[in-house]
């Protein structure tokens, strides 16, 4: 037996919750320079399904937490992202991307307007480059800080709200994509109603020294079980959400990736972000390729880098994320295809180990989003 | 001690006459996690010892399975099509993959008995 799809083998940083993962019997793996829990003894399938029916606790402290503040911070950030940051209301958050001059994506991120600051959550693999981009881009005109002293804990699932509300009474009333300061286990936390699973849920930012207490009180709730990066990946894939470095990267534009919804009307009219030439041209005329959901027939998972063929057997694209969807009960995938093959229902073939597996283009997500209705 | 023999690649083999049943070890299924699909060979296919004969897919990855000895496939475990999780729940029993009519029983001498395999696995931890 040999794995064809292994993980990285770089020595690792640890998060403030590392000892908790080890004590819970997690399988720890290197991920973007950190030792992270892939799964706990229950396994990825059970953790995934538990998240969809109850609530799961995820340590995502490897992600970068950066804040920017000072007069003109929102204007300054708009020079680097196509999202509407100036229009971001206090206590609201929004998804956007750092774009490059060629209209590709340097990283994707969440921006929260809270406490007089813009708080950014960025991908672990990109966080140092993002910090440099902000510092160089702002030239000292706006203050920037990386918060390596903070942990990030996600509580996700239909019962997340009930579990969190026992410790932070305001949690149940918090609106979707809204942020609030709360006390959890006596610690100051910034809580957002957001996540990466397609379910209702929260992301909780706390100082590292409080992370274990917050983790412990939430894990002690009867609805809550721990879940690792394996379940996080299968949950976000079923939810049709992009994974940076796979579904989006320096070559894919936000329009091709189906992220046009994250570029506000004013930004489309005014431009003023990196790569605007390509991005605005694609908005006007349509992109040459599109990210789509792909449903393989049968049981064989089609993994990342699987070639996509049209009915004539010609290459028309490539899978960027693919695997088994536990809630779907079968294989699911996302990938890029030529615009001519992007319509739902289009019949495709997937070249897996020399055989062509029939598949079709489907609308994302695979599992309906169940976010909190405000 | 069991009648199983093991390869370095974590396949097991159990012989009855000149036929051998093949699967993956309990250690292997634990490393893989939840098995969601097994691509089995076809009856009549012939493999040399060490040749890729099947693929096992977990939620996170695809792994190749090698024939621990050479031979011709005489039967495959159709139950894995509907219930691939048998590989997790009963790796050395109901979770078997395929049966080979062996070319040369002397090839089995290169495999480990269960005690040696457990030592080998302990050395990997």
Interface residues (C-beta under 8 A of the other chain):
Chain A: X1 X2 X3 X4 X5 X6 X38 X39 X43 X44 X45 X48 X230 X233 X234 X299 X300 X301 X303 X323 X324 X326 X331 X353
Chain B: X9 X10 X11 X24 X28 X32 X33 X34 X36 X37 X39 X55 X56 X57 X58 X59 X60 X61 X62 X63 X64 X65 X66 X81 X84
